[in-house]
Amino acid sequence: MITRFRYHLEVLVFITGAVLMIFELAGSRVLSPYFGSSLYVWSSIIGVILAFLSLGYYCGGKLADRTLKFEIIWLILFLASLSVFLVLVGQKEVVSGLAIINNNVLSALFSSILLFSLPSFFLAVLNPYATRLKIKTVTDSGEVIGRMSAISTIGSICGTFLAGFYLISAIGTSNILILISLILAVLMVLYLPLKSIVSFFAMISIFVFFAFTYFLTQSNKIDIDTMYDRYTIFDTTIEGRDARILSRTTNTGESAIFLDNKELVFKYQKTYDIYKIIYPGANNFLMIGGGTFSYPNHLLDNNDVDIDVVEIDPKMVSIAKNYFYFMDRERLDIIIDDGRNFLNKNEKKYQVIFVDAFKSSGTIPYYLTTVEVASRVYRQLDDKGIVMMNIISPICGGDNLFLASEYLTYRAVFPSVKILQINNRYSCNSIQNVMLIAGKQDLIFSNTEIENQGFKEARVISENEINSSDAIILTDDFAPVDQFVKNIANH
């Protein structure tokens, strides 16, 4: 048995400490396809895990006082391994079922409870139980408790770095859950008595585990984790044509192309072409948020222009090349950087800046929404420059607070700001793509000009339609974007 090894309990708490943090970080990728990765999602995950860790530590201590046997460890490890495995097999059913609740905060919270409570609890039970087994006398109890706690914490630190810097982007969320469950299962076998019949069944269970999870993870969808997000790529039919979609949530597409001619699918991307009405002859562009580079490709195919694209996720370049027929282009410069960091450092002037970094209504980088950013964008435009920003929001009603606040924010910097409804078939209260356009000179264009350009379903929204008494100018110090969009389901 492993108990013959002197430091086996130290190794156990180190590994379980690492596993716990890997599980917590992977948990965010379990929920993000349904609820985004907003502050509310992270708060739900961290809060639930901390709550059940506390309960597990308490119950582990009580169990150690009542029954102190090495044989109990294998049972705890078995339950921990099983509970992680259940997250793997049941995540889609649980989260998609709760996603129907018309409240993202409650959906994320209940999903966290159902998915993350048991693994957190059983992993926490191990720490005080192993520590109690290590204590031989009262005189050394303080030193043992301190040492075991330190080892567990060091394990958690290593797990955090391992998951954040490598595992998530290298092997993906589902494989991480398989790995965690397998590690716990192997530890369980090591704590079983030798020649036990249970050991035999445990080995058989591991074999079945491998076989089952292999078939489980087979899918016609491509699931990719990067350092920044989790994406699904799948082929579908749109308007009777074969299309390929990149999605980061279950009910929206981040980017898409028609497979027959690589034409843009999403209407909001085509709407960027309205720059031709506002700034005729513009040929120098910046885009914040590249995605699969479908719009830059479109722009270069049809115009004699130069465009710089700032994309935070380096893996998006390979995704675009491997699945969306993207190729390097002479007049396209890809800059791998955070959009805000780029704007902070950039000295170059542009004629038109496109912003497509607000990937869903539930996941908005607040630091790209503030008046400080608007001021930097203003300084990096030439004298006639414009910025066009895609926003997902209702136009009116109580849930348009982010749109109304962003409008006020850009009005505080730019002399002229307009809001464009991309598809007038949507009602004012519907969640939809809306284009904010701000210019350093007066933006003078009419609905008729927009229609003549081919955008027959777009219209300029009056300021009264988006007015909200609760709207504020967003600043780096105070930009409660998550609060503003919490009632908007991912679009």
N, C-alpha and C positions, 0 to 999 in steps of 0.2 A: 504494500500500500504506500501511497505518497506520504502518509503520516510518518514514515521512517525518515523522511528528509527534514532536517532541522528547521529550515526556514520556509516550509510549505505554506504556512498561514500568512506570512508576509507576502509571498508570491501571490497568494489567493486574493488578498485585499488590494494589492497593486493592480492585478488584472481586472478585478471587478470594478475598481475605481476608474480604470481606463475605459472599460466597456460602457459604463454608465454615461460618460461624457460623449462617447461616440454615438451612443443611442440617442442622447438628447439632441445632438446636432443633426443626426439623420431624421429625427422626428419632425424637424422643420420642413424637410423635403417631402415628408409624407402628407403634410397638410397644405403646403404651398400650391399644389396643382388645383386645389379647390377654393382656398381662402386667401391666396397670396402669401406674402411674408411680411405683413405689416407689423406694427408694434403690438397690435392686439393678438396676433397669432403667436408671436414670441412670448408675450406676457402669459398667454394661456398655457403654453408648453412649460415654461419655467415655473410658473405658479403651481401647476398640477404636479410636476415632478418633485418640486420641493416639499409640497404637502405630503405626498406619499413616501418620500424619503424620510421625513420626520416620523410618520407613522411606522415605517419599517424599522427605523433605528430603535424606537420605543419597544415594538413587539419583539425585535431581536434580542434586546436586553432582558425582557421578561422571560423569553424562551430559554435564554442561557441560564437564568437563575433557577428555572424549574427542571430542565433536562439538558445536561451538558455531556453530549456524546459526539465523537467525530462522525459517527454514522448519520447524524442529522444533516450534516453539510451537503451530502450528495442529494438529499431530498430537496433542500432549498435550491441548490443549483439546478435540479431537474425542473422545479416549478418556474425558476427564472428563465431557463432555456425555452420551456414550453410557452411561457407568456410572450416572449419576444417572437417566437415562431407564429403565434396567433396574430400578432401585429402584422407580420408578413402576409399571411393568407387572408386576413380579414380587413386590411386597411381600406381597400376600395369600397367594400360594402358598407363599412361603418361611416366613412367620411362622406361618400356620395349620398347615403341615406340621411345623414344629418345636414347636408348642404341644402336640403329643401326648406329648412327653417329660414324664415325671412329675416334673419339677423345673423350676420357673419360673426359677431362677437360670441354669441351664444353657441353657434354651430362649432366654432373653433374650440371653445371651452369644453363642450360636451364631448367632442371628438378626442380632445386631449385626455379627458378623464377615462374614456372607454379604451383608448389605445395605450396610454403611457402609464397608467396607475399601477397595474400589476407588475410589469417589469421593474419599475422604480421601487416598489415596495419590497419585492423579493431580493433585489440587489442590495437594498439597504439593510435587510435583515442579516445578511452575511457579515457585515462589518462588526457590529457589537458581539455577535456570536463567536466569530473567529478571535476577536480580541479577548473575550472571556476565556476561551480555551487556552490562550497564550499566557494568561496570568497564573502564576504558580503560588505566589504569596502576596499578602496584603502590602508588604513593604515595597514590592516592585510594581505594584498595580499602576501607579501614576506614570512611571516611565514607560510601561508597556502600552498604556492607552495613548500616550503622546506619540510613541513611535509608530504604532499601527495607524493612527489618524494621519500622521505625516506621510506614511507610505501610500495610504489610500489617496491622499490629496496629490501626491506626486504622480500616481497613476492617472488621476483625472486630468492633470496638466498634460501628460504625455498623450492621453486619448484625445484631448482637445486639439492639440497640434497635429496629431496623426490624421484625424478626421477632417479638420479644416484645411490643412495644407496638402493633403494627398488623397485619402480614401474616397471622399465623396465624389470628387471629380474623376478619380481613376477607375473606380469599380461600380459606382452608382448606389442608390439607396437600397434597392431590393437585395443586392449582393452583400451590402453591409449588414442588413438584418439577418441574412443567412449566416454570415461570418460570425456575428455576435452569438446567435443561437448555437452554432456549432462549437464555438469556444467554450461556452457554458456546458454543453453536453459532454465535451471531452473532459473538462474538469470534474463533472459529475462521475464519469466512469473511473477517473483516477481516485476518487474518494470511496468507491465501492469496495467492499471486502473481496480479496482475491478468491478465485474459484467459486464465486457466488453465482447462482443461477441468474440473478438479476443482471450481472455483468454481461452474460450472454445476450439477454434480451435488450440490454442497453446498446450493445454493438449492432444488433439487428436493427434497432430503432434508428441509429445513425445512418445505416445504409438506406433504409426506407426514406429517411429524412432527405438524403441527397437525391434519391430518385424522384421523390415527389416534388421537391423544389425545382429540380431541373425542368420538369414538365410544366410546373406552375409558371415559371418565368418566361416560357415561350409565348410570343405574342406577335401579331402582325403589325404592331406599333413599335417604333424605335424610341426607347426611353434613354435619355442622355442627361447625366448630371455634370454640371460644370462647377467652377469655383464660386459662381454667383447665383446659379439657379438650376432648376430641374425642367427639362423640356421633353415634349413628346412630338415625334414627327410621324405623320400618317398621310396616306393618300385617300382622297375622297372625290365626290362628284359635286361640282358647284355649277348651277345654271346649265346642267347637261354636259359639262366639260370636266375632264380629269384634272384634278388639282392636287397640289401637295401643300400641307399646312404644318407650320411650326407653332406649337402651343405650349404655354406654360401654365394654363389653367384648363379645367375640363370643359369650359363653355366659351372659350374664346380662342382666336388665333392671333399670334403675334406677327406672323408673316406668312405669305402664301404666294404661290405662282401657279398659273395654268401650265400644264405639262406639254401642251401641244406647241405653244409659242413663247413660253416664259413671261407672258403678259401679267401685269399686276392684277391681283384679285380684289384687294380691299379698296373701297371707294375713297376712304380717307387719304390713302397714299396718292391716288390719282389727283386729289384735290390740291396737293402741293403745287401742281402745275398752274394754279391760279396766280402764282408769282408773275407769270408772263403779262397779266393784265396790269399788275401793280408796278412792276419794275421791268418794262420791256428791255430786252437786250442784256439782261443780267447774265453773267457768265462765270461768276466766282462765288462758290457756295461752301457752306459748312453745314454738316448734319450731326447733331448730337443724338446718338443712339442708332447704330447701324443695323442691328438685327441680322438678317440674311442678306443685306445690301441690295434688296430688290428695287427700292426706289432709286438709289444711286445708279444702278445698272440701267434702269428706265431712263433716267435723266441723261446719261452718257450716250445711250442708243439714239436719242432723238435730238440732241443739241451739241453744239461745239462749246463745251464748258469744262471747267475744272471744279472738282469737289473734294473737300477734306471730310472724312467721316471719323468721328470719335466714337469708339466702341469700348466699353469697359471690360468685356469678356473676351479674352483671346481665343477661347475655344469656338466662338461664333464664326470666326473666319473659316476654320476647318469644316464646321457644320454647313456653312453656306457653300463651300466648294464641293463637299461630298454629296450633299442632298439637294441643293438648290441651283446647281449649274453656274455658280459664281466663278469668275476667273479674274485674275489680276488685270487691271486696266491702267494704261499709261497716265491718264489724267485723273485718276482716283488715288488719293493718298489715305491709307487707313492708319489711324493713330490709336493705339491701344492705351486707353487712359480713362479715368473717371471724368465725366463731363464737367463737373465743377472744378476739378483740379486743372483740366485743360484751360478752361475759361480764366482761371486765376493766373495762369502763366502766359497765355497767348498774347502776342503783340501784333499778329496779322489782322488786316481788315478784310471784311467780306461784304458782299452786296446782299446776300440772302442767307439767313440762318434758319435751318429747319430743326425743330426739337421734337424727337419721337422717343423720349426716354421714360415716359409715364406708361409703363407696359400694361397695367391694369388698374382699375379704380381702387383695388385693395392694396396695391403695392406701389407707392409713389415716393421716390426719393425727395423728401421735403427740402433738402438743401439745394435742389434745382428749381424750387418754386418761389424763392424769396426775392425781395426788392434788391438785395445785394447782387443776386444773379442777373436780374433784369438790368441793373446798372452796368454790369460787365458786358452783357450782350450789346447794350446800347453803344458802349465805347468801341466795340469790335466790329461795328457796322460802318460803312461809308456814309456819306451825307444823305444819300437817298435810300439807305438800307432798310430792310424789313426782316422781321422774325415771324415765323409761322410755327405754331405749337399745337400738336394734337392732344386733346384732353377728352377723357371719357367721363360724361356727366349728363344728368338732365339739364335742360336749359332753364327751367323754372321750377318752382316748388321748393320745399324745405331741403331736399337732397342736392341742391345745386350750389351749396355753400362754397365748395372748393372752386368751382368755375367762377362764381361771383367774386371770390377773394383774389383769385389770380388775375381777373380783369382789373380789379382795383389796384393790385400790385403793379401791373404793367402801365396802368394809367398814371401812376405816381412817377414814372420814369419817361415814358414815351408820350409825345404830344397827340398821337392818334392811335387808337386801339379799336378793333372791330372783332365781333364774334360771328363766325360763319357756321350756320347749320348745314351739315354736309348732305343730309338726306331729309327733305321736308316731309317725307311720308311718316316720319316719326313724330309722335306728339311731343308737346313741350315738356311733359313730365317723364318721357321715356329716357332710359339710359342709352346714350348714343355717342358716337364720335363727333366732337365739336372742334372747330379750328379757331384758335385765337391768333389774330394777326395784328402786329404792332409795327408802326413805321416812324422813322425820324422826321418824315414830312407827312402832311395830311394824306390819309388814305382815301382817295376819291375813286370809287368804282361802284357800279350799280348792279342790282340783280339781273338786269337785262344784259350787261356785259358778261356776267358770269354764265348766263344761259347761252349766249353766243359763243362762248369758249367751249361749250359742250357739257357744262355742268347744269343740266336742266332742273335737278332736284336740290340744288344748293340755294341758300338765301342768307342775306345779312340780317342778323338779329338786332333789334333795337335795344338800347341800354335799359329801357324800362322792363323788358321781358326777363332780363337776368338779375334785376335789382334784388338785393337782399339786405335787410337792415342789420343782419348779424355778420355780414361780410367784413373782413378786416384786410389791411395790408400785411402780407406775410413777410416776416423778417427772419434772419438767422437765429435770433434770440427767441422768437415765438412764431412757430408755424405748425399749428395743430392739425396737420393734413390728415392724419389717421382718424382723428375725431370727426373731421368734416365728411369723410367718405365711408364711415363705418356702416351706414345703412344702405350703401350702394352695393348690390351683388356684383361679383366679378363679371366684367363684360367681355 
